[in-house]
Amino acid sequence: MTEQKKKKQATPLLNEIRGKREEIEKTQEEKEKTKEKKVGLMDEIRNKREEIEKTQEEKEKTKEKKVGLLEEIKKKGEEKK
């Protein structure tokens, strides 16, 4: 075969290879973006969970304070009697 015929046959194959390579790169980029989104969402979930736990702890402390104050009031009321 002549050099020119070889080039004509090789060009479509090279173009196909380039196209496949570009597809693979796009897929990889999409996977990376998806992974980054997942990591971001997991961080958000973790932060919300921590926030909820803190709020619960604060509620429990407030409740304990209220119970303590009620007990003190009861004791003072009984002492007055």
N, CA, C and O atoms as a GROMACS GRO file, in nm:
protein
  324
    1MET      N    1   0.084  -0.119   0.000
    1MET     CA    2   0.000   0.000   0.000
    1MET      C    3   0.088   0.125   0.000
    1MET      O    4   0.199   0.128   0.053
    2THR      N    5   0.033   0.223  -0.061
    2THR     CA    6   0.109   0.348  -0.062
    2THR      C    7   0.088   0.420   0.069
    2THR      O    8  -0.004   0.390   0.146
    3GLU      N    9   0.175   0.514   0.093
    3GLU     CA   10   0.169   0.592   0.218
    3GLU      C   11   0.037   0.668   0.228
    3GLU      O   12  -0.021   0.678   0.337
    4GLN      N   13  -0.009   0.720   0.117
    4GLN     CA   14  -0.133   0.799   0.118
    4GLN      C   15  -0.254   0.712   0.150
    4GLN      O   16  -0.343   0.758   0.222
    5LYS      N   17  -0.259   0.589   0.101
    5LYS     CA   18  -0.371   0.498   0.131
    5LYS      C   19  -0.370   0.460   0.278
    5LYS      O   20  -0.475   0.450   0.342
    6LYS      N   21  -0.250   0.438   0.331
    6LYS     CA   22  -0.239   0.404   0.472
    6LYS      C   23  -0.294   0.518   0.559
    6LYS      O   24  -0.366   0.493   0.656
    7LYS      N   25  -0.261   0.641   0.523
    7LYS     CA   26  -0.309   0.757   0.599
    7LYS      C   27  -0.460   0.768   0.592
    7LYS      O   28  -0.525   0.799   0.692
    8LYS      N   29  -0.517   0.743   0.475
    8LYS     CA   30  -0.662   0.751   0.458
    8LYS      C   31  -0.732   0.647   0.544
    8LYS      O   32  -0.839   0.674   0.600
    9GLN      N   33  -0.674   0.529   0.554
    9GLN     CA   34  -0.735   0.424   0.636
    9GLN      C   35  -0.716   0.454   0.785
    9GLN      O   36  -0.803   0.422   0.866
   10ALA      N   37  -0.606   0.512   0.820
   10ALA     CA   38  -0.575   0.537   0.961
   10ALA      C   39  -0.654   0.655   1.016
   10ALA      O   40  -0.686   0.656   1.135
   11THR      N   41  -0.685   0.754   0.936
   11THR     CA   42  -0.752   0.874   0.983
   11THR      C   43  -0.885   0.845   1.052
   11THR      O   44  -0.907   0.895   1.162
   12PRO      N   45  -0.976   0.767   0.992
   12PRO     CA   46  -1.102   0.740   1.062
   12PRO      C   47  -1.080   0.667   1.195
   12PRO      O   48  -1.150   0.693   1.293
   13LEU      N   49  -0.984   0.577   1.198
   13LEU     CA   50  -0.954   0.505   1.323
   13LEU      C   51  -0.901   0.601   1.429
   13LEU      O   52  -0.939   0.593   1.546
   14LEU      N   53  -0.813   0.690   1.387
   14LEU     CA   54  -0.758   0.788   1.482
   14LEU      C   55  -0.869   0.879   1.534
   14LEU      O   56  -0.874   0.910   1.653
   15ASN      N   57  -0.956   0.920   1.445
   15ASN     CA   58  -1.069   1.005   1.487
   15ASN      C   59  -1.159   0.930   1.586
   15ASN      O   60  -1.207   0.988   1.684
   16GLU      N   61  -1.181   0.803   1.559
   16GLU     CA   62  -1.264   0.723   1.649
   16GLU      C   63  -1.197   0.710   1.786
   16GLU      O   64  -1.263   0.720   1.889
   17ILE      N   65  -1.067   0.689   1.785
   17ILE     CA   66  -0.993   0.678   1.910
   17ILE      C   67  -1.000   0.809   1.988
   17ILE      O   68  -1.022   0.810   2.109
   18ARG      N   69  -0.982   0.920   1.918
   18ARG     CA   70  -0.991   1.051   1.983
   18ARG      C   71  -1.130   1.070   2.045
   18ARG      O   72  -1.143   1.116   2.158
   19GLY      N   73  -1.231   1.035   1.969
   19GLY     CA   74  -1.368   1.048   2.018
   19GLY      C   75  -1.391   0.965   2.144
   19GLY      O   76  -1.451   1.012   2.241
   20LYS      N   77  -1.344   0.842   2.142
   20LYS     CA   78  -1.358   0.754   2.260
   20LYS      C   79  -1.283   0.812   2.379
   20LYS      O   80  -1.332   0.809   2.492
   21ARG      N   81  -1.164   0.863   2.354
   21ARG     CA   82  -1.082   0.922   2.461
   21ARG      C   83  -1.156   1.041   2.523
   21ARG      O   84  -1.160   1.056   2.645
   22GLU      N   85  -1.215   1.125   2.438
   22GLU     CA   86  -1.290   1.241   2.487
   22GLU      C   87  -1.410   1.196   2.570
   22GLU      O   88  -1.439   1.255   2.674
   23GLU      N   89  -1.479   1.092   2.525
   23GLU     CA   90  -1.592   1.038   2.601
   23GLU      C   91  -1.548   0.990   2.739
   23GLU      O   92  -1.613   1.017   2.840
   24ILE      N   93  -1.436   0.920   2.740
   24ILE     CA   94  -1.384   0.868   2.867
   24ILE      C   95  -1.347   0.983   2.960
   24ILE      O   96  -1.378   0.978   3.079
   25GLU      N   97  -1.283   1.085   2.907
   25GLU     CA   98  -1.244   1.200   2.989
   25GLU      C   99  -1.368   1.270   3.045
   25GLU      O  100  -1.370   1.309   3.162
   26LYS      N  101  -1.471   1.286   2.962
   26LYS     CA  102  -1.595   1.349   3.009
   26LYS      C  103  -1.658   1.267   3.121
   26LYS      O  104  -1.703   1.320   3.222
   27THR      N  105  -1.661   1.137   3.101
   27THR     CA  106  -1.718   1.048   3.202
   27THR      C  107  -1.641   1.059   3.333
   27THR      O  108  -1.700   1.063   3.440
   28GLN      N  109  -1.507   1.064   3.323
   28GLN     CA  110  -1.423   1.077   3.442
   28GLN      C  111  -1.451   1.209   3.513
   28GLN      O  112  -1.461   1.212   3.636
   29GLU      N  113  -1.465   1.316   3.437
   29GLU     CA  114  -1.494   1.447   3.496
   29GLU      C  115  -1.629   1.444   3.568
   29GLU      O  116  -1.643   1.497   3.678
   30GLU      N  117  -1.728   1.383   3.504
   30GLU     CA  118  -1.860   1.373   3.565
   30GLU      C  119  -1.855   1.292   3.694
   30GLU      O  120  -1.918   1.328   3.794
   31LYS      N  121  -1.778   1.184   3.693
   31LYS     CA  122  -1.763   1.102   3.813
   31LYS      C  123  -1.699   1.183   3.925
   31LYS      O  124  -1.742   1.174   4.040
   32GLU      N  125  -1.597   1.262   3.892
   32GLU     CA  126  -1.530   1.345   3.992
   32GLU      C  127  -1.627   1.448   4.050
   32GLU      O  128  -1.631   1.469   4.171
   33LYS      N  129  -1.705   1.511   3.963
   33LYS     CA  130  -1.802   1.610   4.010
   33LYS      C  131  -1.905   1.544   4.102
   33LYS      O  132  -1.940   1.600   4.206
   34THR      N  133  -1.952   1.427   4.063
   34THR     CA  134  -2.049   1.355   4.144
   34THR      C  135  -1.989   1.320   4.279
   34THR      O  136  -2.054   1.331   4.383
   35LYS      N  137  -1.864   1.276   4.277
   35LYS     CA  138  -1.795   1.240   4.401
   35LYS      C  139  -1.782   1.362   4.491
   35LYS      O  140  -1.804   1.352   4.612
   36GLU      N  141  -1.746   1.476   4.434
   36GLU     CA  142  -1.733   1.600   4.511
   36GLU      C  143  -1.867   1.640   4.572
   36GLU      O  144  -1.873   1.684   4.687
   37LYS      N  145  -1.974   1.624   4.495
   37LYS     CA  146  -2.108   1.656   4.546
   37LYS      C  147  -2.142   1.566   4.664
   37LYS      O  148  -2.195   1.611   4.765
   38LYS      N  149  -2.112   1.437   4.649
   38LYS     CA  150  -2.141   1.341   4.756
   38LYS      C  151  -2.064   1.377   4.882
   38LYS      O  152  -2.120   1.374   4.992
   39VAL      N  153  -1.938   1.411   4.866
   39VAL     CA  154  -1.856   1.448   4.982
   39VAL      C  155  -1.913   1.573   5.047
   39VAL      O  156  -1.922   1.581   5.170
   40GLY      N  157  -1.952   1.669   4.966
   40GLY     CA  158  -2.012   1.792   5.018
   40GLY      C  159  -2.140   1.763   5.094
   40GLY      O  160  -2.163   1.819   5.201
   41LEU      N  161  -2.223   1.676   5.039
   41LEU     CA  162  -2.349   1.641   5.105
   41LEU      C  163  -2.323   1.566   5.236
   41LEU      O  164  -2.391   1.588   5.335
   42MET      N  165  -2.224   1.479   5.235
   42MET     CA  166  -2.191   1.405   5.357
   42MET      C  167  -2.142   1.501   5.466
   42MET      O  168  -2.176   1.486   5.583
   43ASP      N  169  -2.064   1.600   5.426
   43ASP     CA  170  -2.019   1.701   5.523
   43ASP      C  171  -2.137   1.780   5.578
   43ASP      O  172  -2.145   1.807   5.698
   44GLU      N  173  -2.229   1.815   5.489
   44GLU     CA  174  -2.350   1.888   5.531
   44GLU      C  175  -2.429   1.805   5.631
   44GLU      O  176  -2.474   1.856   5.734
   45ILE      N  177  -2.447   1.678   5.600
   45ILE     CA  178  -2.523   1.589   5.689
   45ILE      C  179  -2.453   1.580   5.824
   45ILE      O  180  -2.518   1.587   5.928
   46ARG      N  181  -2.324   1.564   5.823
   46ARG     CA  182  -2.247   1.554   5.948
   46ARG      C  183  -2.264   1.682   6.030
   46ARG      O  184  -2.284   1.676   6.152
   47ASN      N  185  -2.254   1.797   5.963
   47ASN     CA  186  -2.270   1.924   6.033
   47ASN      C  187  -2.410   1.938   6.093
   47ASN      O  188  -2.424   1.982   6.207
   48LYS      N  189  -2.512   1.900   6.018
   48LYS     CA  190  -2.650   1.908   6.067
   48LYS      C  191  -2.668   1.816   6.187
   48LYS      O  192  -2.732   1.852   6.285
   49ARG      N  193  -2.612   1.697   6.177
   49ARG     CA  194  -2.622   1.600   6.286
   49ARG      C  195  -2.558   1.657   6.414
   49ARG      O  196  -2.615   1.646   6.523
   50GLU      N  197  -2.441   1.716   6.399
   50GLU     CA  198  -2.372   1.776   6.514
   50GLU      C  199  -2.455   1.891   6.571
   50GLU      O  200  -2.465   1.908   6.693
   51GLU      N  201  -2.514   1.970   6.483
   51GLU     CA  202  -2.598   2.082   6.525
   51GLU      C  203  -2.718   2.032   6.605
   51GLU      O  204  -2.754   2.089   6.708
   52ILE      N  205  -2.779   1.927   6.556
   52ILE     CA  206  -2.895   1.868   6.625
   52ILE      C  207  -2.854   1.814   6.762
   52ILE      O  208  -2.925   1.834   6.860
   53GLU      N  209  -2.740   1.748   6.767
   53GLU     CA  210  -2.692   1.694   6.895
   53GLU      C  211  -2.668   1.807   6.995
   53GLU      O  212  -2.705   1.795   7.112
   54LYS      N  213  -2.608   1.916   6.950
   54LYS     CA  214  -2.583   2.030   7.039
   54LYS      C  215  -2.715   2.087   7.090
   54LYS      O  216  -2.729   2.119   7.208
   55THR      N  217  -2.811   2.100   7.000
   55THR     CA  218  -2.942   2.154   7.037
   55THR      C  219  -3.007   2.063   7.140
   55THR      O  220  -3.066   2.111   7.237
   56GLN      N  221  -2.998   1.933   7.120
   56GLN     CA  222  -3.055   1.837   7.216
   56GLN      C  223  -2.989   1.850   7.352
   56GLN      O  224  -3.056   1.850   7.455
   57GLU      N  225  -2.856   1.863   7.352
   57GLU     CA  226  -2.784   1.878   7.478
   57GLU      C  227  -2.828   2.005   7.550
   57GLU      O  228  -2.846   2.005   7.672
   58GLU      N  229  -2.844   2.114   7.474
   58GLU     CA  230  -2.888   2.240   7.533
   58GLU      C  231  -3.029   2.226   7.592
   58GLU      O  232  -3.057   2.278   7.700
   59LYS      N  233  -3.115   2.157   7.520
   59LYS     CA  234  -3.252   2.136   7.569
   59LYS      C  235  -3.251   2.056   7.699
   59LYS      O  236  -3.324   2.088   7.793
   60GLU      N  237  -3.167   1.954   7.704
   60GLU     CA  238  -3.158   1.872   7.824
   60GLU      C  239  -3.105   1.953   7.942
   60GLU      O  240  -3.156   1.940   8.054
   61LYS      N  241  -3.005   2.036   7.917
   61LYS     CA  242  -2.951   2.121   8.024
   61LYS      C  243  -3.057   2.218   8.074
   61LYS      O  244  -3.071   2.238   8.195
   62THR      N  245  -3.132   2.277   7.982
   62THR     CA  246  -3.238   2.370   8.020
   62THR      C  247  -3.344   2.298   8.101
   62THR      O  248  -3.393   2.351   8.201
   63LYS      N  249  -3.378   2.179   8.059
   63LYS     CA  250  -3.478   2.100   8.131
   63LYS      C  251  -3.430   2.069   8.272
   63LYS      O  252  -3.506   2.080   8.369
   64GLU      N  253  -3.304   2.030   8.284
   64GLU     CA  254  -3.246   2.001   8.416
   64GLU      C  255  -3.249   2.125   8.506
   64GLU      O  256  -3.278   2.115   8.625
   65LYS      N  257  -3.218   2.240   8.448
   65LYS     CA  258  -3.222   2.364   8.525
   65LYS      C  259  -3.363   2.392   8.574
   65LYS      O  260  -3.384   2.430   8.690
   66LYS      N  261  -3.461   2.374   8.486
   66LYS     CA  262  -3.601   2.398   8.523
   66LYS      C  263  -3.643   2.305   8.636
   66LYS      O  264  -3.708   2.348   8.731
   67VAL      N  265  -3.606   2.179   8.624
   67VAL     CA  266  -3.641   2.081   8.728
   67VAL      C  267  -3.576   2.122   8.860
   67VAL      O  268  -3.639   2.115   8.965
   68GLY      N  269  -3.449   2.163   8.854
   68GLY     CA  270  -3.378   2.206   8.973
   68GLY      C  271  -3.445   2.327   9.037
   68GLY      O  272  -3.459   2.333   9.160
   69LEU      N  273  -3.486   2.423   8.955
   69LEU     CA  274  -3.554   2.542   9.007
   69LEU      C  275  -3.688   2.506   9.069
   69LEU      O  276  -3.725   2.560   9.173
   70LEU      N  277  -3.761   2.417   9.006
   70LEU     CA  278  -3.891   2.375   9.061
   70LEU      C  279  -3.873   2.306   9.195
   70LEU      O  280  -3.951   2.328   9.288
   71GLU      N  281  -3.771   2.225   9.206
   71GLU     CA  282  -3.743   2.157   9.332
   71GLU      C  283  -3.708   2.258   9.442
   71GLU      O  284  -3.751   2.244   9.556
   72GLU      N  285  -3.630   2.360   9.404
   72GLU     CA  286  -3.595   2.464   9.500
   72GLU      C  287  -3.719   2.539   9.546
   72GLU      O  288  -3.735   2.567   9.665
   73ILE      N  289  -3.806   2.571   9.452
   73ILE     CA  290  -3.930   2.642   9.485
   73ILE      C  291  -4.016   2.558   9.579
   73ILE      O  292  -4.072   2.610   9.675
   74LYS      N  293  -4.024   2.429   9.551
   74LYS     CA  294  -4.103   2.340   9.637
   74LYS      C  295  -4.045   2.336   9.777
   74LYS      O  296  -4.119   2.343   9.875
   75LYS      N  297  -3.912   2.326   9.787
   75LYS     CA  298  -3.846   2.322   9.918
   75LYS      C  299  -3.872   2.451   9.996
   75LYS      O  300  -3.903   2.446  10.115
   76LYS      N  301  -3.861   2.564   9.929
   76LYS     CA  302  -3.885   2.692   9.995
   76LYS      C  303  -4.030   2.704  10.039
   76LYS      O  304  -4.059   2.757  10.146
   77GLY      N  305  -4.122   2.653   9.955
   77GLY     CA  306  -4.264   2.656   9.989
   77GLY      C  307  -4.292   2.570  10.111
   77GLY      O  308  -4.370   2.608  10.198
   78GLU      N  309  -4.228   2.456  10.117
   78GLU     CA  310  -4.246   2.366  10.232
   78GLU      C  311  -4.183   2.426  10.357
   78GLU      O  312  -4.237   2.409  10.467
   79GLU      N  313  -4.071   2.494  10.343
   79GLU     CA  314  -4.004   2.555  10.458
   79GLU      C  315  -4.090   2.667  10.517
   79GLU      O  316  -4.093   2.686  10.638
   80LYS      N  317  -4.161   2.740  10.431
   80LYS     CA  318  -4.247   2.848  10.479
   80LYS      C  319  -4.364   2.795  10.559
   80LYS      O  320  -4.412   2.862  10.650
   81LYS      N  321  -4.410   2.677  10.526
   81LYS     CA  322  -4.525   2.619  10.595
   81LYS      C  323  -4.482   2.574  10.729
   81LYS      O  324  -4.564   2.522  10.805
   0.00000   0.00000   0.00000
